Amino acid sequence: MRILLTMTGSWGTGSGTVVEALVAGFVARGHAVCVLHPENDDTPAEPTPRAPAARHEVWRFPVREGDLELPCFPLMIPDPNPRAPVNAWTYEALTEAQRDLFIHAFQARVREVVVRFRPDVIECQHVWLMPAAVAELGLPYACASHHSDQMAFDLDANTRPYALRAAREAWGIFSLMEGNRREVIEQTGVDSSRVTVMGNGYDRTVFRPGPVDRRALLAAHGLHIADGVPIITFAGKLSKTKGVDVLLEANRLLRAEMPIPPALLLFGTGTLEQTLDVGKHAAGDYSLEGCHFLGHQPYEVVRDFHNVARVSVMPSRSEGFGLAALEAMGCGVPVVVSRLGGLDADTVGAIAEPADPASLARAIREVIELDDAAHAAMKEEALRVARTFSWDEIVERRLSFYLAAPPMPAL
């Protein structure tokens, strides 16, 4: 089978991680895969190629036509993307003329790829503008929803009609979790039989327990954290959606309450200027003491820090699945997550109320202050639960659905 996957953004996001896993699974089973993704010309090359087993087709930005320009690929929500410029624009900011240019330029690129690659199946990541453009070409496709597209649906009235078309003309829609499935059905009005929960997995070859020399790891990254200080990891965008502001409020409480305050290591793109409330910052509600911002790092670096952490946190205000928490659990680390109806049902650690710094601080302390035996037992349980999430099963289910895809017409 020949499978074309289109991406709404570039690598380094949750949906990009899904594509990487699907590519690996499809190719391992003997299928040919092509990935069409946008990229900015001035973005540095990835240190490690993503999805190397796939054929890569890049849609280059900026896109120009006459006096019109699309300087970089747009974002669905104003959360940072590791491959996009700081303060990158959103789809909502596109003028009608720019939106038309986006659609026509993408359709031209899709035509080129379809003619060269000759796919049997097209799967578009996100129920958004790009699959609507594929629909206009008369090509059958499936969509994968990732929750950020459902968030954008509520925020972006300009793109909403395209998202509706993308959903209603797709031959199938794959969702991450049951809550995500309900979002798609309620927003778009598609028949419930057309939206299937596929679940999510994590890369066990990367995120796994292992011996890590804490002192050497910290020294390699220029970090000076005393031996007895517990480490907390956070992996995600520095945004209000991911609850970074709530985490920094909780950090202030932890530093006031705990005899040995923890060190907080944050991995991800974005800036605090875009995340923190100016009034709360002035009032001293946040604490950056003991915080270390390491930016976007390779998976292997995040894994090593998980392996020396006492707990990992995912204090999101909104979350479709919670892959970062699953990856931490895959390293045998207990997690603290917000009560959002996603991965919290399978959380091994503690649950905090969303947007509640005091609840988050209590949950973090609950895990950190466990005695060594109880913490070791929790680590073992975290790993056991994580390993129930299998990409092999998801890949097999995807392929079984692909067999029912409508035939691909010639362009």
C-alpha positions in Angstrom: 0.0 0.0 0.0 1.2 3.5 -0.8 0.3 6.0 2.0 0.5 9.8 1.8 0.4 11.7 5.1 -0.1 15.5 5.1 0.9 17.6 8.1 -0.6 21.0 9.1 2.7 22.1 10.6 6.3 20.9 10.8 8.0 18.5 13.2 8.3 18.7 16.9 4.6 18.8 17.8 2.3 16.1 19.1 0.9 15.5 15.6 4.4 15.3 14.2 5.2 12.6 16.8 2.2 10.6 15.7 3.3 10.9 12.1 6.8 9.7 13.0 5.3 6.6 14.7 2.9 5.8 11.9 5.7 6.0 9.3 7.9 3.6 11.3 5.0 1.2 11.7 3.8 1.3 8.1 7.3 1.0 6.6 8.1 -1.9 9.0 5.1 -3.7 7.5 6.3 -3.2 3.9 4.2 -0.1 2.9 5.6 2.9 1.1 5.0 6.2 2.9 5.3 9.8 1.8 5.0 12.8 4.1 4.0 16.2 2.8 4.8 18.9 5.4 5.4 22.7 5.4 8.8 24.2 6.3 10.2 27.7 6.5 13.3 28.3 4.4 15.1 30.2 7.2 14.5 27.5 9.9 17.6 25.6 10.8 17.8 22.0 9.6 16.8 19.3 12.2 19.8 17.8 13.9 18.3 14.3 13.4 16.0 13.7 10.4 12.4 12.9 11.4 10.7 9.8 9.9 13.8 8.9 7.8 12.1 5.9 6.3 9.5 8.0 4.5 9.8 9.9 1.3 9.7 13.6 2.3 7.9 16.3 0.2 8.4 19.8 1.7 6.0 22.7 1.0 8.4 25.7 1.2 7.6 29.0 2.9 7.4 31.9 2.2 4.9 31.5 -0.6 4.5 34.4 -2.9 2.2 35.4 -5.8 2.4 38.9 -7.2 2.1 41.3 -4.2 0.7 38.6 -1.9 3.0 36.7 0.5 2.6 34.0 3.1 5.8 34.6 5.1 5.7 31.3 7.1 3.3 28.5 7.7 0.4 29.6 10.0 -0.5 28.0 13.4 -4.0 26.8 14.3 -3.7 28.3 17.9 -1.2 30.9 19.1 0.9 28.3 21.0 4.5 28.1 19.8 5.7 25.6 17.3 9.4 24.6 17.5 9.8 25.0 13.8 8.0 28.3 13.4 9.2 31.8 14.0 8.5 33.4 17.4 5.1 35.2 17.1 4.2 33.3 14.0 0.8 34.2 12.7 -2.3 32.0 12.9 -4.8 31.0 10.2 -7.3 33.4 11.7 -5.0 36.3 10.7 -5.0 35.4 7.0 -6.9 37.8 4.7 -9.3 36.2 2.3 -6.7 36.7 -0.5 -4.0 35.1 1.6 -6.3 32.2 2.4 -7.0 31.7 -1.3 -3.3 31.8 -2.0 -2.7 29.2 0.8 -5.3 26.9 -0.7 -4.2 27.1 -4.3 -0.5 26.8 -3.4 -1.1 23.8 -1.3 -3.3 22.2 -4.0 -0.6 22.7 -6.5 1.9 21.0 -4.2 -0.6 18.1 -3.5 -1.1 17.6 -7.2 2.7 17.3 -7.8 3.1 14.8 -4.9 0.1 12.7 -5.9 1.2 12.5 -9.5 4.7 11.5 -8.5 4.0 9.2 -5.5 0.6 7.7 -6.7 -0.8 7.1 -3.2 -3.6 4.5 -2.5 -4.6 6.4 0.7 -4.3 10.0 1.9 -4.5 10.8 5.6 -4.5 14.5 6.6 -3.4 15.5 10.1 -6.0 17.8 11.7 -9.5 18.5 10.6 -8.6 21.8 9.2 -7.9 23.8 6.0 -5.6 21.4 4.3 -8.0 18.5 4.0 -10.7 20.9 2.8 -8.3 21.9 0.0 -7.8 18.1 -0.8 -11.6 17.7 -0.9 -11.8 20.5 -3.5 -9.4 18.5 -5.7 -11.9 15.5 -5.6 -9.4 13.2 -3.8 -10.6 10.9 -1.0 -8.9 11.3 2.3 -9.2 10.5 6.0 -8.6 13.0 8.8 -6.8 12.7 12.1 -8.0 15.1 14.8 -5.5 16.1 17.5 -7.6 18.4 19.7 -5.7 21.6 18.8 -7.9 21.7 15.6 -11.0 21.5 17.8 -9.6 24.3 20.0 -9.0 26.3 16.8 -12.5 25.6 15.6 -13.9 27.5 18.6 -11.4 30.4 18.2 -11.2 30.9 14.4 -14.5 31.7 12.8 -12.7 32.5 9.5 -11.4 28.9 9.0 -14.4 27.2 10.6 -16.3 26.6 7.2 -13.2 24.9 5.8 -12.9 22.7 8.9 -16.6 21.7 8.5 -16.0 20.7 4.9 -12.9 18.8 5.9 -14.9 16.8 8.4 -18.0 16.2 6.3 -16.2 15.1 3.1 -13.6 12.8 4.8 -14.3 9.1 4.4 -13.2 8.6 8.0 -12.0 10.6 11.0 -9.5 9.2 13.6 -9.6 10.7 17.1 -7.1 10.4 20.0 -9.5 9.7 22.9 -13.3 9.4 23.5 -13.4 13.1 24.6 -11.7 14.2 21.4 -14.2 12.1 19.4 -17.2 13.8 21.1 -15.6 17.2 20.3 -15.4 16.4 16.6 -19.0 15.1 16.5 -20.5 18.0 18.4 -18.6 20.7 16.4 -19.0 19.3 12.9 -22.3 17.3 13.1 -20.8 14.3 11.3 -22.4 10.9 12.0 -20.8 9.3 15.0 -20.1 6.1 13.0 -17.5 8.0 11.0 -15.3 9.0 13.9 -13.1 6.3 15.4 -11.0 6.4 18.5 -7.5 5.3 17.5 -5.7 6.1 20.7 -2.1 7.1 21.0 1.2 5.5 21.8 4.8 6.5 22.5 8.2 5.5 21.3 9.4 2.8 23.6 12.8 2.6 21.9 13.5 6.2 23.1 11.4 6.7 26.3 12.5 3.9 28.6 14.0 3.5 32.0 17.8 3.4 32.1 20.7 4.2 34.3 21.7 7.9 34.0 24.5 9.6 35.9 22.7 12.5 37.4 25.8 14.6 38.2 27.2 14.1 34.7 23.9 14.8 33.0 23.4 18.1 34.9 27.0 19.1 34.3 26.7 18.5 30.6 23.8 21.0 30.4 25.4 23.5 32.7 23.0 22.9 35.6 24.0 23.3 39.2 21.5 21.3 41.3 22.6 19.8 44.6 22.3 16.0 45.1 19.4 16.1 47.5 17.2 18.4 45.5 14.3 16.6 43.8 13.9 17.2 40.1 10.6 17.9 38.4 10.4 17.7 34.6 7.9 19.5 32.3 7.9 18.8 28.5 5.6 20.9 26.4 5.2 24.3 24.8 5.7 27.3 27.1 2.1 28.4 26.9 -1.1 29.0 28.9 -2.7 26.0 27.1 0.0 23.8 28.7 -0.4 25.6 32.1 3.1 26.9 32.4 1.8 30.0 34.3 0.0 27.7 36.7 3.1 25.7 37.2 5.2 28.8 38.1 2.5 29.8 40.6 2.7 26.3 42.1 6.5 26.6 42.2 6.2 29.7 44.4 4.0 27.7 46.8 6.4 24.7 46.8 9.4 26.9 47.6 7.6 28.4 50.5 6.3 25.1 51.9 9.0 22.4 51.3 12.2 22.1 53.4 14.1 21.2 50.3 12.4 22.9 47.4 12.5 21.0 44.1 14.3 22.1 40.9 12.0 22.5 37.9 13.3 21.7 34.5 11.2 22.9 31.5 11.7 21.6 28.0 9.8 23.3 25.1 9.6 26.3 22.8 8.0 29.6 23.6 8.7 32.6 25.7 7.4 33.6 29.2 6.6 37.0 27.9 3.8 35.4 25.9 2.7 33.1 28.7 2.7 35.0 32.0 0.1 37.5 33.2 1.7 40.9 33.7 -0.4 41.7 36.8 0.4 38.4 38.5 4.1 38.7 37.6 4.2 42.2 39.2 2.4 40.9 42.2 5.0 38.1 42.7 2.5 35.3 42.2 5.1 33.4 40.0 8.5 32.1 41.1 11.3 31.4 38.6 13.6 30.4 41.4 14.9 26.9 40.9 13.5 26.9 37.3 15.7 25.9 34.4 14.5 26.5 30.8 16.3 24.2 28.5 14.3 24.9 25.3 13.3 22.4 22.7 15.6 19.3 23.1 16.0 16.0 21.3 13.8 13.2 22.7 16.9 11.4 24.1 17.8 14.4 26.2 14.3 14.7 27.7 14.3 10.9 28.4 17.6 11.2 30.3 16.2 13.9 32.5 13.0 12.0 33.1 15.2 9.2 34.3 16.7 11.4 37.1 13.4 13.1 37.9 11.2 12.4 41.0 8.1 13.4 39.1 7.0 14.9 35.8 4.2 17.4 35.4 1.6 18.2 32.7 -0.6 21.0 34.2 -2.5 21.7 31.0 -5.7 23.7 30.8 -6.7 21.7 27.7 -5.3 18.5 26.3 -6.4 16.0 23.6 -4.4 13.1 24.9 -1.3 14.0 27.0 1.6 12.3 25.2 4.2 14.1 27.3 2.9 12.4 30.4 2.8 9.0 28.7 6.4 9.4 27.6 7.5 10.3 31.2 5.6 7.2 32.5 7.4 5.2 29.8 10.6 6.1 31.6 9.1 4.9 34.9 8.4 8.3 36.2 5.2 9.1 38.2 3.3 12.1 36.7 1.0 14.9 37.9 -1.6 15.9 35.3 -4.7 18.1 35.2 -8.1 16.5 35.6 -9.2 16.9 32.0 -10.8 13.5 31.0 -7.9 12.4 28.8 -4.9 10.5 29.9 -5.7 11.3 33.6 -7.8 8.2 33.6 -4.6 6.2 33.3 -2.3 8.4 35.3 0.1 6.9 37.8 1.0 9.7 40.2 -1.5 12.4 41.2 -4.3 14.5 39.7 -4.5 18.3 40.0 -7.5 20.5 39.3 -6.9 22.5 36.1 -5.7 26.1 36.5 -5.4 25.6 40.3 -1.9 26.3 41.5 -2.6 25.2 45.1 -4.0 21.9 43.8 -1.0 21.4 41.6 1.4 22.1 44.4 -0.3 19.6 46.7 -0.3 16.9 44.0 3.4 17.5 43.3 4.3 17.3 47.0 2.2 14.2 47.3 4.5 12.4 44.9 7.8 13.9 45.9 7.3 13.2 49.6 6.5 9.5 49.2 8.9 7.2 51.0 11.4 5.4 48.8 9.5 2.1 48.8 6.2 3.7 47.9 7.9 5.8 45.2 9.6 2.8 43.7 6.3 0.9 43.6 4.7 3.9 41.8 7.6 4.0 39.3 7.0 0.3 38.5 3.3 0.9 38.0 3.8 3.9 35.8 6.0 1.8 33.5 3.5 -1.0 33.5 0.6 1.2 32.5 2.6 3.1 29.9 3.4 -0.2 28.2 -0.3 -0.9 27.6 -0.3 1.9 25.0 0.9 0.2 21.9 1.8 1.8 18.5 1.7 -1.7 17.0 -2.0 -2.0 17.7 -2.7 1.5 16.4 -0.8 1.0 13.2 -2.6 -2.3 12.5 -6.0 -0.6 13.1 -5.1 2.2 10.8 -4.2 -0.2 8.0 -7.4 -2.1 8.5 -9.3 1.1 8.0 -7.3 2.1 5.0 -8.5 -1.1 3.2 -11.9 0.5 3.1 -10.7 3.7 1.6 -12.4 4.8 -1.7 -10.2 4.3 -4.8 -7.9 7.2 -5.7 -8.8 8.9 -9.0 -6.1 9.9 -11.4 -5.1 13.6 -11.5 
